[in-house]
């Protein structure tokens, strides 16, 4: 039976830890077809969290605790992962917060995805079935969404919808054991998660996303702040630039797309809309635009640009798939029966 260890850092989370242990061990673990273990990493708490975790470890054989000085979230996770691999002999490790923002009921689908063959499982808020708290203010929702979009963009990864989630399961063999955990960047900040995710995605042969309904903290306040956000964005940019080969590929494709757009526009202008393509475009786009908005040079230019849009977008899509993502498949309507 596969052994899955949940690594759960905790700093002054005494009330949450007590509840979390009971929910996981009594309600969730029995539903899962794996050897489930909970490892609590106390980060030098001062409110009795360590004592509560120690009591739980004596009560339940599958609950463990290690303690470290308050060196930051990254060090807590790395310490926990190393212990889970070396001492508990974990086959997979699930990163999970102690504050119930990662609801325990989502542990089962994460583990099931792993048992079905995934090497890296991401709890995603931005796929169908996932969500952020409804009570969040619009500004916070926007920051979360666009922050995630920013990181997806600089890392040039649009296949994965949620790159900022902290709810992730990693297979040890072939994924985590290829990463020098103690050398992850920004281990004293939340930003380390971006480096760990970046390397895990590169190592994983099969990555899947599982819907996650992210929740608000049930007690106390979130420890994430603007300083942590800036550090996260900075690290994402560094990692994006580091992947030079992929960055260059995107640049080449983007530049050729620009050339297609520019040269196409010049060609249509110099031909005076008398080419075969123009015969099709003029009545459908250019004449339609002038009829609706008036016959001016600006309107005609806008019509031409839109016509070129119909060429450039398919061009970029095809080239990106062939040259970068390598996922191009001929649409069914082009195939002969």
Secondary structure per residue as TSV (DSSP state, phi and psi in degrees):
chain	resnum	aa	ss	phi	psi
A	1	X	-	360.0	134.7
A	2	X	-	-66.3	136.9
A	3	X	E	-100.7	118.7
A	4	X	E	-112.7	121.9
A	5	X	E	-107.1	124.1
A	6	X	E	-86.1	118.5
A	7	X	E	-96.1	119.6
A	8	X	E	-129.1	96.7
A	9	X	E	-66.3	148.3
A	10	X	E	-146.9	128.8
A	11	X	S	-133.5	110.5
A	12	X	S	53.4	56.5
A	13	X	-	-125.5	37.1
A	14	X	H	-56.6	-45.1
A	15	X	H	-69.5	-42.1
A	16	X	H	-65.0	-40.1
A	17	X	H	-63.1	-43.6
A	18	X	H	-58.0	-46.4
A	19	X	H	-69.4	-42.7
A	20	X	H	-61.5	-44.0
A	21	X	H	-58.8	-45.1
A	22	X	H	-66.1	-43.6
A	23	X	I	-63.8	-44.6
A	24	X	I	-68.1	-51.3
A	25	X	I	-71.0	-34.7
A	26	X	I	-94.0	-35.9
A	27	X	I	-102.6	-42.2
A	28	X	I	-95.9	-47.4
A	29	X	G	-57.3	-40.7
A	30	X	G	-62.3	-19.0
A	31	X	G	-85.5	-9.0
A	32	X	S	-106.7	133.4
A	33	X	S	-84.0	54.5
A	34	X	S	-151.8	162.9
A	35	X	E	-80.9	97.0
A	36	X	E	-90.8	130.4
A	37	X	E	-128.7	146.2
A	38	X	E	-117.3	122.4
A	39	X	E	-114.7	113.5
A	40	X	E	-94.4	127.4
A	41	X	E	-107.8	101.2
A	42	X	E	-78.3	126.4
A	43	X	-	-100.0	53.0
A	44	X	S	62.0	51.3
A	45	X	-	-69.6	156.0
A	46	X	S	-119.0	6.5
A	47	X	S	-110.8	10.0
A	48	X	S	97.1	8.5
A	49	X	H	-60.5	-44.6
A	50	X	H	-61.5	-41.6
A	51	X	H	-65.3	-40.3
A	52	X	H	-64.9	-40.7
A	53	X	H	-67.9	-37.9
A	54	X	H	-63.0	-43.0
A	55	X	H	-61.3	-40.6
A	56	X	H	-65.8	-36.9
A	57	X	H	-67.7	-27.3
A	58	X	H	-78.9	-28.3
A	59	X	H	-82.0	-37.3
A	60	X	-	-121.6	130.9
A	61	X	T	-68.2	-22.1
A	62	X	T	-100.3	18.1
A	63	X	E	-116.0	130.5
A	64	X	E	-131.6	159.6
A	65	X	E	-141.8	139.4
A	66	X	E	-130.1	155.7
A	67	X	E	-123.8	147.7
A	68	X	-	-147.9	164.8
A	69	X	-	-71.0	159.3
A	70	X	S	-73.3	86.4
A	71	X	-	-106.8	4.4
A	72	X	-	112.9	161.9
A	73	X	H	-61.7	-41.7
A	74	X	H	-60.4	-46.2
A	75	X	H	-64.5	-35.0
A	76	X	H	-63.2	-45.8
A	77	X	H	-65.5	-43.9
A	78	X	H	-62.8	-43.1
A	79	X	H	-60.5	-43.3
A	80	X	H	-65.3	-42.0
A	81	X	H	-64.6	-43.6
A	82	X	H	-62.5	-40.8
A	83	X	H	-66.8	-41.9
A	84	X	H	-62.8	-37.5
A	85	X	H	-76.1	-47.8
A	86	X	H	-79.2	-41.7
A	87	X	T	-99.2	-40.9
A	88	X	S	-92.9	-8.1
A	89	X	-	56.4	49.8
A	90	X	-	-69.0	142.6
A	91	X	S	-90.4	-27.9
A	92	X	E	-149.8	153.2
A	93	X	E	-127.7	131.5
A	94	X	E	-110.1	121.4
A	95	X	E	-83.5	129.2
A	96	X	-	-150.2	137.6
A	97	X	-	-81.4	155.9
A	98	X	S	-90.7	-2.6
A	99	X	S	-98.1	12.3
A	100	X	S	71.0	9.4
A	101	X	S	-70.6	-24.1
A	102	X	S	-101.8	94.9
A	103	X	-	-58.6	133.8
A	104	X	G	-56.3	-27.7
A	105	X	G	-65.4	-14.9
A	106	X	G	-90.1	-1.1
A	107	X	H	-65.4	-42.7
A	108	X	H	-58.6	-53.0
A	109	X	H	-63.1	-29.5
A	110	X	H	-65.3	-47.1
A	111	X	H	-67.8	-38.6
A	112	X	H	-62.5	-37.2
A	113	X	H	-63.7	-39.6
A	114	X	H	-65.8	-45.2
A	115	X	H	-65.0	-20.6
A	116	X	T	-87.9	0.5
A	117	X	T	121.8	-7.0
A	118	X	-	-73.6	141.7
A	119	X	S	-98.0	-20.5
A	120	X	E	-142.8	122.5
A	121	X	E	-119.7	128.3
A	122	X	E	-114.7	124.7
A	123	X	E	-78.4	109.4
A	124	X	E	-107.6	131.1
A	125	X	S	-86.5	-13.6
A	126	X	S	-115.7	30.2
A	127	X	S	-122.2	169.5
A	128	X	T	-57.7	128.9
A	129	X	T	97.8	-16.3
A	130	X	-	-96.9	163.0
A	131	X	B	-167.3	166.3
A	132	X	-	-109.0	163.7
A	133	X	-	-57.3	133.3
A	134	X	T	-63.1	-30.1
A	135	X	T	-78.2	-7.0
A	136	X	S	-62.2	143.3
A	137	X	-	-67.8	155.5
A	138	X	H	-57.2	-36.3
A	139	X	H	-64.6	-39.9
A	140	X	H	-70.1	-38.2
A	141	X	H	-62.5	-41.0
A	142	X	H	-65.3	-42.8
A	143	X	H	-61.6	-43.0
A	144	X	H	-64.0	-46.8
A	145	X	H	-66.6	-51.1
A	146	X	H	-74.0	-27.8
A	147	X	H	-64.5	-43.0
A	148	X	H	-64.4	-41.6
A	149	X	H	-62.8	-38.9
A	150	X	H	-61.0	-46.1
A	151	X	H	-68.0	-38.3
A	152	X	H	-60.5	-37.5
A	153	X	H	-71.1	-48.8
A	154	X	H	-70.8	-26.2
A	155	X	T	-88.9	-2.2
A	156	X	T	55.2	43.8
A	157	X	-	-127.3	105.3
A	158	X	-	-112.1	1.3
A	159	X	S	-77.3	-35.8
A	160	X	-	-93.2	129.9
A	161	X	S	-86.0	-22.6
A	162	X	-	-133.3	100.6
A	163	X	S	-99.1	0.0
A	164	X	S	-111.5	3.7
A	165	X	-	-69.5	150.0
A	166	X	-	-105.6	1.7
A	167	X	-	-98.4	96.4
A	168	X	E	-143.3	144.1
A	169	X	E	-117.9	131.4
A	170	X	E	-124.4	133.7
A	171	X	E	-70.5	140.7
A	172	X	T	-74.2	-56.1
A	173	X	T	-72.4	118.9
A	174	X	T	94.2	-15.5
A	175	X	T	-120.6	-73.8
A	176	X	G	-69.4	-35.9
A	177	X	G	-72.3	-5.2
A	178	X	G	-96.3	-0.8
A	179	X	S	-108.6	131.0
A	180	X	-	-81.4	90.8
A	181	X	G	-57.7	-39.3
A	182	X	G	-70.5	-10.8
A	183	X	G	-103.0	8.9
A	184	X	-	-62.4	144.6
A	185	X	T	-73.8	149.8
A	186	X	T	53.5	48.2
A	187	X	T	-67.7	-15.1
A	188	X	T	-88.7	2.0
A	189	X	S	-131.7	172.5
A	190	X	T	-65.4	-24.5
A	191	X	T	-59.6	-23.6
A	192	X	H	-54.5	-28.6
A	193	X	H	-59.4	-32.9
A	194	X	H	-67.5	-41.7
A	195	X	H	-65.6	-43.9
A	196	X	H	-62.9	-43.5
A	197	X	H	-63.7	-44.7
A	198	X	H	-56.9	-46.8
A	199	X	H	-73.5	-35.5
A	200	X	H	-65.7	-40.3
A	201	X	H	-62.3	-37.0
A	202	X	H	-70.1	-33.1
A	203	X	H	-83.5	-30.4
A	204	X	-	-72.1	132.6
A	205	X	S	-84.0	-22.8
A	206	X	-	-145.0	112.9
A	207	X	E	-114.3	132.6
A	208	X	E	-129.7	155.3
A	209	X	E	-108.8	139.2
A	210	X	E	-120.1	134.8
A	211	X	E	-57.6	137.8
A	212	X	-	-131.0	123.9
A	213	X	B	-92.2	91.0
A	214	X	-	-63.5	135.9
A	215	X	-	-113.7	162.7
A	216	X	-	-79.7	155.4
A	217	X	-	-61.3	138.6
A	218	X	S	-82.7	-25.7
A	219	X	S	-142.5	146.3
A	220	X	S	65.7	-169.2
A	221	X	-	-116.1	157.3
A	222	X	-	-65.0	145.2
A	223	X	-	-93.2	-0.1
A	224	X	-	-80.0	140.9
A	225	X	-	-144.8	-179.6
A	226	X	H	-62.3	-36.9
A	227	X	H	-61.6	-42.0
A	228	X	H	-65.3	-37.3
A	229	X	H	-64.5	-45.1
A	230	X	H	-61.9	-42.0
A	231	X	H	-63.0	-37.3
A	232	X	H	-65.7	-46.3
A	233	X	H	-63.0	-41.0
A	234	X	H	-61.5	-44.5
A	235	X	H	-66.1	-38.1
A	236	X	H	-61.1	-41.4
A	237	X	H	-63.8	-43.1
A	238	X	H	-60.6	-44.1
A	239	X	H	-68.0	-36.6
A	240	X	H	-63.7	-43.1
A	241	X	H	-69.2	-33.1
A	242	X	H	-61.0	-36.1
A	243	X	-	-81.3	70.1
A	244	X	H	-61.7	-42.0
A	245	X	H	-60.1	-46.0
A	246	X	H	-68.7	-38.5
A	247	X	H	-60.8	-42.8
A	248	X	H	-65.3	-40.4
A	249	X	H	-59.9	-45.7
A	250	X	H	-62.7	-39.3
A	251	X	H	-64.6	-41.7
A	252	X	H	-63.5	-46.6
A	253	X	H	-64.2	-41.8
A	254	X	H	-62.9	-40.0
A	255	X	H	-67.9	-41.8
A	256	X	H	-65.2	-33.3
A	257	X	H	-63.3	-39.8
A	258	X	H	-62.6	-42.6
A	259	X	H	-62.7	-42.2
A	260	X	H	-59.9	-42.7
A	261	X	H	-65.1	-47.9
A	262	X	H	-67.2	-49.3
A	263	X	H	-66.6	-35.5
A	264	X	H	-64.1	-41.4
A	265	X	H	-64.0	-44.8
A	266	X	H	-62.4	-39.9
A	267	X	H	-62.7	-47.4
A	268	X	H	-64.7	-37.9
A	269	X	H	-66.8	-43.3
A	270	X	H	-72.6	-28.6
A	271	X	T	-81.7	-5.6
A	272	X	T	62.4	31.9
A	273	X	T	58.9	40.2
A	274	X	-	-114.3	1.2
A	275	X	S	-76.5	169.9
A	276	X	H	-58.1	-45.5
A	277	X	H	-62.1	-39.0
A	278	X	H	-67.3	-34.6
A	279	X	H	-59.5	-35.5
A	280	X	H	-77.5	-43.1
A	281	X	H	-70.5	-41.5
A	282	X	I	-56.8	-52.6
A	283	X	I	-69.1	-32.4
A	284	X	I	-80.0	-38.7
A	285	X	I	-113.1	-60.7
A	286	X	I	-65.3	-51.9
A	287	X	H	-64.1	-36.0
A	288	X	H	-62.7	-40.9
A	289	X	H	-66.0	-43.1
A	290	X	H	-69.0	-31.8
A	291	X	H	-66.4	-42.1
A	292	X	H	-77.7	-39.3
A	293	X	H	-117.4	0.3
A	294	X	-	104.5	151.3
A	295	X	S	-93.8	90.5
A	296	X	-	-129.4	162.3
A	297	X	H	-62.1	-34.7
A	298	X	H	-66.3	-43.4
A	299	X	H	-65.2	-41.6
A	300	X	H	-63.6	-39.2
A	301	X	H	-65.3	-41.4
A	302	X	H	-62.6	-39.6
A	303	X	H	-63.2	-40.9
A	304	X	H	-64.2	-41.8
A	305	X	H	-62.5	-39.8
A	306	X	H	-66.6	-39.4
A	307	X	H	-61.4	-41.6
A	308	X	H	-66.5	-31.8
A	309	X	H	-56.3	-37.7
A	310	X	H	-67.1	-18.8
A	311	X	H	-96.5	-46.8
A	312	X	H	-67.7	-42.2
A	313	X	H	-61.9	-49.6
A	314	X	H	-60.0	-37.3
A	315	X	H	-60.1	-51.0
A	316	X	H	-61.4	-40.1
A	317	X	H	-61.8	-47.2
A	318	X	H	-64.0	-46.2
A	319	X	H	-67.8	-40.6
A	320	X	H	-59.2	-42.2
A	321	X	I	-67.6	-43.2
A	322	X	I	-72.0	-39.6
A	323	X	I	-94.2	-32.1
A	324	X	I	-114.9	-59.7
A	325	X	I	-82.3	-25.8
A	326	X	-	55.2	41.0
A	327	X	-	-117.4	12.9
A	328	X	-	-64.9	129.4
A	329	X	-	-131.6	137.3
A	330	X	-	-66.3	124.8
A	331	X	-	-55.3	149.2
A	332	X	G	-58.3	-33.9
A	333	X	G	-72.7	-7.4
A	334	X	G	-93.2	-12.9
A	335	X	S	-86.7	147.5
A	336	X	-	-90.6	143.1
A	337	X	-	-71.1	360.0
